Amino acid sequence: LKLSCLRAQLEDYKTLLPPASAFTLEEGACNVSDAADAPADAEACEAVAESPGEEEGGGEDGDEDEEPFTPPRLAVLGLTCAALAALGYALANFDDLSPRVQALVVSDDGSGYDASARVAYQLDCWFSSDPYAKVLALLYVSVAMVLIGGGLLYGVSATDPGDAVWE
């Protein structure tokens, strides 16, 4: 049905194009047979597009049938929000965290500087010595944003986890 609508649109565009650039669609070029009840003009295609009913393909998305706020989705949404809040708190109060948590990020070399100053110094050394540091930092931040955004989208919509990360 949609194939015949596309063909009708192509026929409409043929009238707008100069004759030298007009093209034809051969029968069976897409390995799809023509239906006898398919509309042949643009008005019929618009009527078919506006008519309610199931779309071609049997509704393969299935997003409309699922409930978006199921317990697993709410758990993922809550965990993502809690992880973002914990990360924001840890970054804002990095010097006030316990030495054991600070040692996970940067080792104490006994210099007497705060942990945030040591992290800033190590990042500065990494950016100045590694030629790929900026590209890698951009890659790490991009991947983190995609994963966090996918987790949030999965929590509030009826998409699959893989689709949520991909979208």
C-alpha positions in Angstrom: 0.0 0.0 0.0 2.8 2.4 0.9 4.7 1.4 -2.2 1.9 2.5 -4.5 1.7 5.8 -2.5 5.4 6.4 -3.1 4.9 5.6 -6.8 2.0 8.2 -6.9 4.3 10.8 -5.3 7.0 10.0 -7.8 4.5 10.5 -10.6 3.6 13.9 -9.1 7.2 14.9 -8.9 7.8 13.9 -12.5 5.5 16.7 -13.6 7.6 19.2 -11.6 11.0 18.0 -13.0 12.3 18.8 -16.5 11.8 15.9 -19.0 15.6 15.2 -19.2 15.9 14.5 -15.5 12.7 12.4 -15.2 13.1 8.8 -14.1 10.9 5.8 -14.1 10.4 3.1 -11.6 10.5 -0.3 -13.2 7.9 -2.9 -12.2 9.3 -5.2 -9.6 12.4 -3.1 -9.0 12.0 -3.4 -5.3 10.9 -7.1 -5.4 7.5 -6.1 -4.2 4.4 -7.0 -6.1 1.7 -4.4 -6.9 -1.5 -4.8 -5.0 -4.7 -4.5 -7.0 -6.5 -2.4 -4.4 -3.6 0.1 -3.9 -4.5 3.8 -4.5 -3.0 5.2 -7.6 -3.1 9.0 -6.9 -1.9 11.3 -4.2 -5.4 12.1 -2.9 -6.1 8.4 -2.2 -2.7 8.1 -0.5 -3.5 11.0 1.8 -6.8 9.4 2.6 -5.1 6.1 3.4 -2.5 7.9 5.6 -5.2 9.8 7.5 -7.4 6.7 8.1 -7.1 5.1 11.5 -5.9 1.6 11.7 -2.9 -0.6 12.2 0.2 0.4 10.3 1.9 -1.9 7.9 4.3 -4.3 9.6 1.9 -5.2 12.4 3.1 -2.6 14.9 6.5 -3.9 15.3 7.6 -1.1 17.7 5.1 -2.0 20.4 5.8 1.2 22.3 2.1 2.1 22.6 1.2 -1.2 24.3 3.7 -1.1 27.1 3.4 0.7 30.4 6.3 3.1 30.7 6.5 3.2 34.5 7.1 -0.4 35.5 9.0 -1.3 38.7 12.3 -2.2 36.8 12.1 1.0 34.8 11.5 3.1 37.9 14.4 1.3 39.6 16.7 2.2 36.7 15.5 5.7 36.7 16.0 6.0 40.5 19.5 4.4 40.4 20.5 6.7 37.6 19.3 9.8 39.4 20.9 8.6 42.7 24.2 7.9 40.9 24.2 11.4 39.3 23.4 13.0 42.7 26.2 11.0 44.5 28.7 11.9 41.7 27.8 15.6 42.0 28.2 15.5 45.8 31.5 13.6 45.5 32.9 16.1 43.0 31.7 19.1 45.0 33.1 17.8 48.3 36.0 15.8 47.1 38.4 17.2 49.8 35.9 16.3 52.6 35.6 12.7 51.6 37.3 10.0 53.6 41.0 9.2 52.6 39.9 5.7 51.6 37.5 7.1 49.0 40.1 9.7 47.9 42.7 6.9 47.4 40.4 5.4 44.8 40.9 8.5 42.6 44.4 9.7 43.5 47.1 8.3 45.6 48.5 10.2 48.6 52.1 11.0 48.0 52.6 12.8 51.3 53.1 16.2 49.7 50.5 17.9 51.9 48.3 19.1 49.0 44.6 18.7 49.0 43.2 15.7 46.9 41.5 18.1 44.5 44.8 19.9 43.8 46.5 16.5 43.2 43.7 15.5 40.8 44.0 18.8 39.0 47.8 18.4 38.7 47.5 14.9 37.4 44.9 15.9 34.8 47.1 18.8 33.8 50.1 16.5 33.3 48.0 14.1 31.3 46.6 16.8 29.0 50.1 18.3 28.5 52.0 15.0 27.9 49.5 12.8 26.0 48.7 14.0 22.4 45.4 12.0 22.4 44.3 13.2 25.9 41.7 15.7 24.6 40.2 13.2 22.2 40.1 10.5 24.8 38.5 12.9 27.3 35.9 13.8 24.8 35.3 10.1 24.1 34.9 9.3 27.8 32.5 12.2 28.4 30.5 11.3 25.3 30.1 7.6 26.2 29.1 8.6 29.8 26.5 11.0 28.5 25.1 8.5 26.1 24.8 5.8 28.9 23.3 8.2 31.4 20.9 9.6 28.9 19.9 6.1 27.8 19.3 5.1 31.4 17.1 8.1 32.0 15.2 7.6 28.7 14.7 3.9 29.6 13.3 4.9 32.9 10.7 7.3 31.5 9.7 5.7 28.2 8.5 2.3 27.0 11.6 1.5 24.9 14.0 -1.4 25.3 17.3 -0.6 27.1 19.3 -1.0 23.9 16.9 1.2 22.0 17.0 3.8 24.8 20.8 4.0 24.6 20.7 4.1 20.8 18.1 6.9 20.7 
